[in-house]
Amino acid sequence: MPFRHVAIIGLGLLGGSIGLAVQQALPGTQTSGFDLDPASRARARDRGLVGSVAETAAAAVAGADLVIFCVPVGAMAAAAASVAGALAPGALVSDVGSSKLTVARALAEALPGAAIIPAHPVAGTENSGPDAGFASLFRQRWCIITPPADASLAQLTALSQFWEALGANVEVMTAEHHDLVLAVTSHLPHLIAYTIVGTASDLEAVTRSEVIKYSAGGFRDFTRIAASDPTMWRDVFLSNRDAVLDMLQRFTEDLTELQKAIRKGDGETLFEHFTRTRAIRRSIIAEGQDDARPNFGRGEQAEA
């Protein structure tokens, strides 16, 4: 067991899933937690997301040797400030945020002198809140750890072992590289999904009932992504602004080229592009990051 006591600040989808996964995979590890919302704290107690739910963040981290912040990245600074002075000596501080440069900066400023190693489990669903968590969320998913240059090798190893114990595959990279990679693989797709669903809902020539009734599979998948927590994604786009804007510019240029091909009737360009992207899909399935079964196996996953 890499850690004796894990404290989780924020008991929604990710925080609740960590709590459940620790209790299942590391039964000898003590868990405590806190959520700013009293209703979420009450529900976390009902579900047993952690061993004990504290009434303050400072009380939750008392005696913990690993503290994980599971709050929107825009709330990271305030959450960290709420435990300043309450951390146990030698405690490791981490998080689950989708952007890393701004999070690392916020944690370092709020907790000067603390050992901080940010992380990002690339896992989730469109659901949020304490009822959304489940213990198997991280199995066969990647957790990217972005240690600062002066991070302790022993603590980095311990954090890696912790995530591996929860079923994740661990990758270590710089915060800058993480933010660029996730801008194209996660942040941009969410932005596109929010845009497409918003466009459909705003069409005056197509009624809302028709959009819902005749939705094809592609649009349904976009609505699933666009149903994600709006607070979290607002903060992600603002915190990873530069990388998202860079990838958005690249996407806009590529989209313009496809627009030209359609206008010109250039089927060869379209076929070549679609063939190349089809190969990416097959590679994702081969890596175990999605399922080739009908409906991507999501019916079975929902029951897990």
NUMITOR-467030 format. One record per residue: residue number from 1; residue in one letter; x, z, y of N, C-alpha, C in turn. Coordinates in steps of 0.001 Angstrom, whole numbers. Each point is the difference from the previous one (the first is absolute). Layout:
N
PT/i/aa/n.c1/n.c3/n.c2/ca.c1/ca.c3/ca.c2/c.c1/c.c3/c.c2
PT/NUM/A/X/Z/Y/X/Z/Y/X/Z/Y
...
END
This chain:
304
PT/i/aa/n.c1/n.c3/n.c2/ca.c1/ca.c3/ca.c2/c.c1/c.c3/c.c2
PT/1/M/853/0/-1191/-853/0/1191/888/0/1240
PT/2/P/-8/-1093/782/878/-65/1164/-361/985/1102
PT/3/F/-1257/423/59/-435/943/1034/-892/1073/-623
PT/4/R/106/1214/537/-794/1116/-513/-1355/107/695
PT/5/H/-31/-383/1280/-1218/170/796/-138/-1198/946
PT/6/V/-1077/-769/-175/-260/-1174/831/-1184/297/913
PT/7/A/215/-164/1306/-1068/176/980/-429/-1363/514
PT/8/I/-1304/-230/82/-548/-1293/400/-847/195/1252
PT/9/I/389/-667/1073/-748/84/1255/-817/-1278/149
PT/10/G/-1312/129/-135/-903/-1147/-16/-492/-217/-1417
PT/11/L/-1275/277/-250/-525/-15/-1369/-1028/-1109/-216
PT/12/G/354/-1202/468/-839/-1168/-223/397/-728/-1268
PT/13/L/-108/-1325/16/296/-800/-1187/1401/266/-540
PT/14/L/1018/-144/840/1372/151/-471/365/1459/-238
PT/15/G/-326/863/939/323/1410/-174/-713/602/-1200
PT/16/G/-1281/-321/-155/-744/504/-1144/527/-541/-1311
PT/17/S/387/-1273/-1/543/-600/-1221/1336/621/-371
PT/18/I/834/294/1005/1268/673/-289/-265/1371/-620
PT/19/G/-922/742/593/-309/1326/-536/-472/-54/-1438
PT/20/L/-892/-919/-310/-509/-134/-1365/1094/-480/-951
PT/21/A/822/-949/472/1061/-539/-846/1055/1059/-308
PT/22/V/337/832/980/983/1070/-236/-531/982/-1034
PT/23/Q/-1257/374/127/-569/950/-955/-41/-571/-1413
PT/24/Q/-157/-1312/-97/-50/-637/-1311/1389/-244/-565
PT/25/A/911/-514/820/1326/-398/-487/1033/1114/77
PT/26/L/-171/932/949/962/1083/196/-750/1332/40
PT/27/P/-576/405/-1112/-875/1182/-3/693/1297/409
PT/28/G/1319/53/-64/716/1201/417/264/60/1483
PT/29/T/-394/-1025/759/257/-61/1440/-1197/545/778
PT/30/Q/250/916/899/-1051/553/848/-375/-1005/1080
PT/31/T/-1286/-114/314/-453/-894/1055/-879/746/994
PT/32/S/176/-338/1252/-849/538/1060/-301/-1140/963
PT/33/G/-1039/176/813/-358/-1095/893/-804/461/1188
PT/34/F/-105/-912/957/-785/251/1212/-527/-1327/514
PT/35/D/-1199/20/551/-567/-1145/690/-626/489/1292
PT/36/L/155/-777/1049/-519/413/1304/-1518/114/11
PT/37/D/-665/-758/-858/-1462/-4/-56/-496/1118/-923
PT/38/P/-787/954/514/-491/1091/-842/-815/-484/-1196
PT/39/A/-787/-1071/185/-794/-531/-1110/902/-563/-1089
PT/40/S/1095/-626/397/945/-531/-978/700/1133/-743
PT/41/R/311/1085/707/606/1160/-673/-951/570/-1042
PT/42/A/-1267/91/364/-984/547/-930/-146/-891/-1226
PT/43/R/-46/-1312/224/-139/-922/-1123/1253/-7/-869
PT/44/A/1170/150/634/1257/65/-759/10/1215/-923
PT/45/R/-559/1105/471/-109/1191/-858/-944/-275/-1159
PT/46/D/-1135/-622/308/-983/-288/-1052/599/-881/-1094
PT/47/R/783/-979/398/574/-944/-969/1298/514/-618
PT/48/G/563/1052/563/1264/502/-512/1147/-960/235
PT/49/L/26/-627/1169/1040/-979/289/1389/633/15
PT/50/V/71/1243/430/1253/761/-25/-297/1399/-509
PT/51/G/1055/734/-334/-196/1350/-519/-638/926/1008
PT/52/S/376/-145/1282/-596/827/1050/-116/-802/1282
PT/53/V/-1125/141/680/-237/-675/1273/91/1046/1102
PT/54/A/947/-184/912/220/961/1080/-869/-328/1205
PT/55/E/-161/975/867/-793/-196/1211/833/-487/1171
PT/56/T/1327/-4/-153/880/-568/1019/1107/-782/-698
PT/57/A/571/-952/714/1103/-775/-564/1211/896/-226
PT/58/A/239/919/920/1149/896/-137/-118/841/-1260
PT/59/A/-1196/474/-300/-187/802/-1212/187/-851/-1252
PT/60/A/-385/-1259/79/120/-876/-1169/1449/-259/-376
PT/61/V/899/-91/1000/1394/-345/-293/862/1218/-293
PT/62/A/-549/1202/159/794/1217/-212/556/25/-1427
PT/63/G/1312/69/-116/646/91/-1307/156/-1320/-728
PT/64/A/-484/-1104/562/84/-1301/-679/1403/-582/127
PT/65/D/492/-607/-1085/1293/-675/97/-156/-1513/162
PT/66/L/-1250/-512/-63/-298/-1380/362/-1299/-11/794
PT/67/V/42/-575/1187/-1179/-122/859/-253/-1490/216
PT/68/I/-1209/-460/-346/-341/-1417/128/-1144/-151/990
PT/69/F/244/-759/1058/-1040/-264/990/-784/-1247/-414
PT/70/C/-1297/185/-221/-894/-1077/-438/-1082/-212/1050
PT/71/V/428/-242/1215/-911/-197/1123/259/-1375/590
PT/72/P/-940/-553/793/264/-1281/661/1290/58/808
PT/73/V/725/-1114/62/1308/40/650/-104/405/1464
PT/74/G/-1115/-280/641/-171/410/1381/-157/1502/171
PT/75/A/-340/695/-1076/-163/1457/45/1216/726/-556
PT/76/M/1029/-742/-380/1148/596/-671/723/1017/877
PT/77/A/215/-327/1265/727/900/891/-732/1327/155
PT/78/A/-1312/-58/229/-773/1229/181/-33/821/-1288
PT/79/A/-130/-671/-1139/-28/709/-1275/1328/704/-254
PT/80/A/1101/-696/287/1315/612/-200/216/1171/954
PT/81/A/-432/-159/1254/158/1083/974/-765/1245/-419
PT/82/S/-1087/-180/-738/-824/1145/-398/679/888/-1038
PT/83/V/1071/-496/-643/711/821/-990/1390/371/472
PT/84/A/363/-397/1220/1325/341/524/172/1514/13
PT/85/G/1093/470/-549/256/1430/-69/-531/656/-1251
PT/86/A/-827/-716/-770/-586/569/-1213/651/-536/-1264
PT/87/L/863/-1010/117/632/-580/-1187/982/977/-628
PT/88/A/34/6/-1321/971/835/-715/1397/-592/187
PT/89/P/1030/841/24/1365/-510/120/313/-994/-1126
PT/90/G/555/-1140/365/360/-995/-999/-1134/-874/-480
PT/91/A/-1210/182/538/-1146/-806/-440/214/-1465/370
PT/92/L/-450/-886/-872/60/-1437/258/-1339/-455/554
PT/93/V/43/-780/1066/-1206/-537/633/-90/-1491/-300
PT/94/S/-1183/-454/-422/-226/-1416/-270/-1400/-379/467
PT/95/D/-413/-1217/-304/-1300/-480/451/-432/-1152/-897
PT/96/V/-1138/-617/322/-488/-1169/-761/-397/-1138/923
PT/97/G/477/9/1233/-422/-974/992/394/-1423/-313
PT/98/S/-793/-962/492/224/-1420/-262/1021/-634/927
PT/99/S/423/690/1040/1105/-453/837/1021/1126/39
PT/100/K/1276/-345/57/1019/1005/-219/857/313/1217
PT/101/L/337/-975/823/853/280/1157/-651/995/948
PT/102/T/-1255/-239/370/-669/900/936/-284/1359/-621
PT/103/V/-298/17/-1297/-263/1269/-678/1262/844/-66
PT/104/A/1113/-624/-365/1265/729/-72/347/608/1353
PT/105/R/-229/-768/1053/285/494/1354/-917/1163/369
PT/106/A/-1282/-133/-322/-964/1050/337/312/1302/-739
PT/107/L/332/-107/-1286/313/1197/-780/1272/664/500
PT/108/A/1015/-800/307/1276/560/468/-162/707/1337
PT/109/E/-816/-563/882/-201/623/1308/-806/1285/-100
PT/110/A/-976/27/-903/-853/1189/-139/672/1104/-795
PT/111/L/914/-380/-903/632/976/-889/1519/-135/68
PT/112/P/599/298/1142/1455/-149/136/741/903/-992
PT/113/G/989/-581/-671/786/766/-959/-553/11/-1403
PT/114/A/-1234/-480/-185/-594/-12/-1340/556/-1172/-802
PT/115/A/21/165/-1324/389/-1091/-887/-1204/-914/-173
PT/116/I/132/-1255/409/-1129/-931/6/383/-1277/-743
PT/117/I/-786/-357/-1009/165/-1269/-708/-1381/-654/-119
PT/118/P/-304/-969/846/-1310/-651/-39/-199/-807/-1294
PT/119/A/-1259/-206/-355/-334/-784/-1188/-1337/-693/211
PT/120/H/-234/-1031/-794/-1265/-734/87/-428/-456/-1387
PT/121/P/-938/706/-634/-566/-493/-1256/-916/-1188/295
PT/122/V/350/-1167/-541/-779/-1206/281/-1167/-29/-983
PT/123/A/-978/821/294/-1164/153/-866/-1154/481/854
PT/124/G/-1200/-339/-421/-1159/458/751/-1236/-794/-379
PT/125/T/-1098/383/578/-1266/-711/-165/-632/-100/1377
PT/126/E/-1170/-629/78/-691/-79/1279/-723/1302/343
PT/127/N/-10/964/-921/-706/1262/221/912/1028/657
PT/128/S/-590/981/624/769/1035/681/-713/1338/-140
PT/129/G/698/1071/374/-592/1327/-55/312/718/-1298
PT/130/P/-333/1280/-86/356/818/-1165/-670/-418/-1300
PT/131/D/-1099/-734/79/-652/-469/-1222/657/-1246/-572
PT/132/A/911/-613/750/577/-1279/-414/1211/160/-915
PT/133/G/634/1171/-22/1232/168/-744/-188/23/-1508
PT/134/F/1015/-538/-727/1/91/-1460/1450/-2/-480
PT/135/A/247/665/-1115/1355/305/-445/812/-1226/-378
PT/136/S/-638/-1084/-426/739/-1163/-490/295/-1034/1087
PT/137/L/-238/332/1263/149/-970/1086/1390/-630/55
PT/138/F/1032/784/-320/1373/-472/208/639/-624/-1239
PT/139/R/-703/-1/-1109/594/-509/-1235/289/-1491/98
PT/140/Q/1251/-345/-306/477/-1383/20/-118/-651/1378
PT/141/R/-20/833/1038/55/-498/1372/1373/352/568
PT/142/W/374/-676/1057/1295/258/621/-107/1108/1036
PT/143/C/1018/833/40/163/945/1102/1336/-335/658
PT/144/I/-48/-370/1267/1205/-366/741/479/1214/791
PT/145/I/1238/383/-230/597/1140/699/1008/-535/1003
PT/146/T/-67/505/1236/864/-506/1078/824/1146/582
PT/147/P/1065/407/-688/794/1143/459/823/-334/1235
PT/148/P/157/946/907/933/-215/1115/1424/-30/-530
PT/149/A/932/-457/819/1383/-172/-446/643/1307/-444
PT/150/D/-429/1108/595/620/1292/-325/-801/809/-1026
PT/151/A/-913/-649/-722/-834/723/-971/845/562/-1136
PT/152/S/-421/1148/-489/662/628/-1143/-290/-810/-1257
PT/153/L/1054/-342/-742/-177/-750/-1244/-812/815/-999
PT/154/A/234/1311/-37/-735/860/-935/-1490/-7/329
PT/155/Q/-352/61/1287/-1412/-3/382/-624/-1376/-206
PT/156/L/748/-1056/251/-501/-1345/-260/-281/-188/-1488
PT/157/T/896/493/-835/-198/-85/-1448/-1222/791/-430
PT/158/A/-151/1195/565/-1149/842/-350/-1310/-658/402
PT/159/L/-32/-612/1202/-1223/-656/460/-315/-1211/-875
PT/160/S/1035/-735/-397/-204/-1145/-897/-568/464/-1337
PT/161/Q/559/1080/-540/-484/534/-1275/-1440/493/121
PT/162/F/-346/551/1142/-1366/468/233/-984/-1156/-104
PT/163/W/281/-1107/702/-921/-1133/-24/-21/-671/-1362
PT/164/E/1138/-38/-669/17/-557/-1351/-844/841/-949
PT/165/A/5/1313/204/-814/878/-840/-1489/-272/189
PT/166/L/-377/-461/1190/-1407/-322/266/-361/-1399/-490
PT/167/G/971/-699/-600/-262/-1307/-587/461/-1177/822
PT/168/A/603/243/1167/389/-1095/886/1363/-570/-356
PT/169/N/199/-1259/371/1317/-621/-27/614/178/1383
PT/170/V/1235/450/63/613/354/1283/996/-1060/447
PT/171/E/-70/-339/1265/953/-913/636/501/672/1273
PT/172/V/1296/-137/274/589/580/1205/447/-1125/917
PT/173/M/-383/79/1283/415/-1004/985/6/632/1379
PT/174/T/506/-720/987/-10/512/1365/-1409/-59/574
PT/175/A/-245/828/1004/-1309/2/647/-283/-1340/671
PT/176/E/1025/-609/596/-187/-1283/669/-452/-1076/-998
PT/177/H/664/-45/-1158/-352/-1019/-993/-1397/258/-571
PT/178/H/-313/1277/-233/-1340/347/-485/-1068/-535/943
PT/179/D/171/240/1292/-1034/-382/955/-181/-1515/59
PT/180/L/1081/-746/-183/-104/-1454/-17/-714/-483/-1262
PT/181/V/398/540/-1162/-615/-399/-1267/-1488/334/-16
PT/182/L/-346/1207/411/-1410/409/-55/-842/-708/1047
PT/183/A/635/-462/1073/-756/-753/1001/-590/-1257/-612
PT/184/V/752/-648/-895/-499/-1251/-592/-807/234/-1265
PT/185/T/333/1045/-791/-696/199/-1272/-1247/866/121
PT/186/S/-98/797/1052/-1135/920/124/-686/-83/1361
PT/187/H/770/142/1062/-610/125/1318/-654/-1298/462
PT/188/L/713/-1125/-129/-583/-1286/394/-1240/-354/-827
PT/189/P/14/166/-1334/-1230/-280/-765/-1193/835/463
PT/190/H/244/1256/348/-1107/821/497/-509/-539/1339
PT/191/L/919/-390/870/-410/-536/1296/-817/-1276/-177
PT/192/I/429/-861/-930/-734/-1237/-275/-1389/313/-560
PT/193/A/-61/982/-916/-1293/360/-589/-954/535/1059
PT/194/Y/498/884/871/-851/517/1071/-504/-1149/887
PT/195/T/862/-990/249/-375/-1117/862/-1047/-885/-654
PT/196/I/221/-354/-1273/-938/-893/-690/-1385/642/-127
PT/197/V/-38/1251/-395/-1287/676/-142/-683/141/1354
PT/198/G/794/282/1042/-572/82/1342/-541/-1326/473
PT/199/T/730/-1089/-290/-465/-1337/373/-1325/-334/-687
PT/200/A/-79/299/-1296/-1233/-273/-748/-1182/770/573
PT/201/S/241/1238/377/-1101/822/512/-441/-436/1395
PT/202/D/892/-730/716/-321/-423/1366/-606/-1402/82
PT/203/L/-33/-734/-1126/-513/-1366/34/-1494/-16/335
PT/204/E/-350/-682/1062/-1403/-64/395/-797/-950/-890
PT/205/A/684/-1015/-579/-701/-997/-808/-237/468/-1430
PT/206/V/613/1124/-370/-155/545/-1354/-453/1442/130
PT/207/T/-1100/353/-647/-526/1353/125/827/991/-807
PT/208/R/-67/1248/389/717/1053/-709/-455/76/-1460
PT/209/S/-1297/-174/-231/-511/64/-1373/560/-1133/-849
PT/210/E/206/-1181/601/574/-1120/-743/1467/250/-335
PT/211/V/728/591/929/1406/334/-253/107/937/-1202
PT/212/I/-900/971/-48/18/966/-1101/-489/-638/-1297
PT/213/K/-1087/-751/81/-643/-554/-1199/854/-1058/-685
PT/214/Y/646/-858/772/705/-1139/-589/1524/169/4
PT/215/S/462/1210/113/1440/241/30/644/-445/-1305
PT/216/A/1006/-852/101/782/-408/-1165/1077/1043/-255
PT/217/G/683/-126/-1136/971/1010/-403/1087/256/1021
PT/218/G/490/-1073/636/1058/167/987/-447/858/1164
PT/219/F/-1199/-269/520/-496/779/1120/-262/1447/-416
PT/220/R/-493/206/-1221/-233/1364/-478/1300/793/-27
PT/221/D/1103/-634/-424/1282/701/2/441/342/1414
PT/222/F/-259/-902/942/336/302/1387/-809/1194/508
PT/223/T/-1289/83/-375/-807/1127/472/482/1313/-596
PT/224/R/532/-47/-1228/546/1228/-592/1182/490/823
PT/225/I/891/-907/377/1155/387/814/-456/466/1378
PT/226/A/-959/-706/577/-468/316/1348/-814/1290/52
PT/227/A/-318/568/-1168/-723/1274/-39/955/1193/29
PT/228/S/1298/-261/119/992/1081/7/-148/881/1237
PT/229/D/578/1181/-80/-114/1012/1047/420/-561/1363
PT/230/P/-922/-108/964/339/-602/1297/1004/805/806
PT/231/T/-32/1323/-118/970/823/733/1413/-256/-505
PT/232/M/150/-9/-1314/1320/-222/-585/559/-1355/411
PT/233/W/-831/-1048/-94/507/-1343/275/210/-253/1477
PT/234/R/-799/600/846/280/-85/1439/1397/538/282
PT/235/D/313/1163/-574/1304/620/233/1136/-817/-607
PT/236/V/-242/-596/-1170/1045/-813/-642/374/-1183/890
PT/237/F/-997/-716/506/294/-1176/814/720/371/1293
PT/238/L/-367/1122/582/657/411/1234/1409/524/-260
PT/239/S/204/690/-1113/1314/578/-279/1004/-1032/-509
PT/240/N/-493/-1044/-664/886/-1050/-509/-210/-1293/783
PT/241/R/-224/156/1284/-393/-1101/880/963/-1181/-34
PT/242/D/1299/241/142/968/-1095/111/36/-852/-1265
PT/243/A/73/654/-1167/63/-746/-1258/-1304/-752/-256
PT/244/V/-1132/617/309/-1292/-664/-203/-123/-1223/895
PT/245/L/398/129/1263/-78/-1132/913/923/-1137/-437
PT/246/D/1179/358/-518/926/-1013/-502/-622/-773/-1168
PT/247/M/-560/735/-974/-620/-654/-1152/-1257/-767/392
PT/248/L/-734/513/985/-1208/-690/459/357/-1337/643
PT/249/Q/1121/-34/724/443/-1256/589/366/-1013/-1079
PT/250/R/723/464/-1047/353/-871/-1114/-1257/-529/-691
PT/251/F/-967/890/-215/-1245/-405/-652/-749/-1027/830
PT/252/T/-52/217/1304/-705/-919/890/616/-1398/-61
PT/253/E/1326/-50/-42/689/-1295/-89/-309/-695/-1328
PT/254/D/8/765/-1095/-316/-591/-1305/-1454/-457/-57
PT/255/L/-893/799/570/-1417/-373/12/-221/-1283/801
PT/256/T/744/-159/1082/-102/-1212/810/416/-1226/-805
PT/257/E/1053/143/-823/442/-1122/-832/-1074/-394/-1020
PT/258/L/-673/1001/-595/-1079/-311/-935/-1187/-638/721
PT/259/Q/-244/453/1205/-1074/-588/807/283/-1481/259
PT/260/K/1254/-306/310/382/-1401/222/-188/-827/-1276
PT/261/A/392/569/-1149/-124/-721/-1269/-1457/-315/-315
PT/262/I/-890/958/249/-1429/-225/-250/-532/-1083/935
PT/263/R/374/87/1267/-481/-981/976/466/-1412/-356
PT/264/K/1241/-116/-501/571/-1306/-330/-375/-486/-1397
PT/265/G/-667/868/-769/-313/-366/-1371/1233/-27/-886
PT/266/D/966/838/309/1277/41/-723/-137/878/-1240
PT/267/G/-559/-569/-1063/-217/761/-1222/1284/421/-678
PT/268/E/1068/-781/153/1268/334/-646/571/1308/533
PT/269/T/-46/175/1317/484/1244/603/-829/1194/-458
PT/270/L/-1325/-171/-27/-871/1095/-432/260/358/-1458
PT/271/F/117/-1022/-859/223/243/-1425/1327/727/-228
PT/272/E/1059/-418/702/1308/630/-151/-47/1457/438
PT/273/H/-679/254/1100/-102/1370/511/-786/877/-967
PT/274/F/-1124/-490/-502/-838/782/-902/693/230/-1343
PT/275/T/786/-956/-442/757/170/-1248/1040/1103/144
PT/276/R/658/25/1150/1025/1024/241/-626/1391/78
PT/277/T/-1131/121/662/-629/1316/129/-611/455/-1326
PT/278/R/-427/-939/-834/-529/361/-1312/1088/666/-848
PT/279/A/1223/-480/141/1117/586/-742/259/1433/426
PT/280/I/-217/307/1283/172/1376/486/-1000/922/-693
PT/281/R/-1234/-457/-124/-1035/800/-668/404/316/-1438
PT/282/R/494/-1007/-706/413/221/-1386/1164/981/-84
PT/283/S/897/-28/967/1129/924/13/-463/1436/222
PT/284/I/-1012/165/847/-540/1343/258/-610/576/-1272
PT/285/I/-712/-820/-751/-586/445/-1267/1104/335/-998
PT/286/A/1036/-858/-43/1110/232/-929/726/1301/301
PT/287/E/42/406/1281/644/1246/401/-895/1220/-235
PT/288/G/-1234/-234/-450/-916/1106/-257/-645/573/1236
PT/289/Q/30/-751/1116/-565/495/1244/-1463/-407/209
PT/290/D/-556/-746/-953/-1429/-293/-21/-358/-457/-1400
PT/291/D/-1255/-343/-189/-531/-254/-1326/-616/-1386/-58
PT/292/A/311/-744/-1077/-524/-1364/-134/-1396/-41/-601
PT/293/R/-529/1142/-437/-1325/12/-610/-1083/-325/1024
PT/294/P/-1212/-369/-458/-1091/-284/928/-203/1148/987
PT/295/N/-226/-375/1251/-165/973/1071/1237/879/141
PT/296/F/1177/-536/-429/1281/695/97/-1/1324/-757
PT/297/G/-901/158/-976/-60/1238/-762/-451/1194/808
PT/298/R/-606/-252/1168/-322/1118/905/-1125/876/-535
PT/299/G/-870/-572/-832/-1064/826/-579/571/1090/-871
PT/300/E/1006/-376/-829/617/994/-879/818/1004/791
PT/301/Q/729/-491/1063/811/894/794/-837/1048/709
PT/302/A/-1189/-409/450/-855/939/732/-419/1158/-898
PT/303/E/-49/-248/-1326/-442/1057/-901/1154/916/-425
PT/304/A/1241/-422/288/1169/768/-433/136/1302/751
END
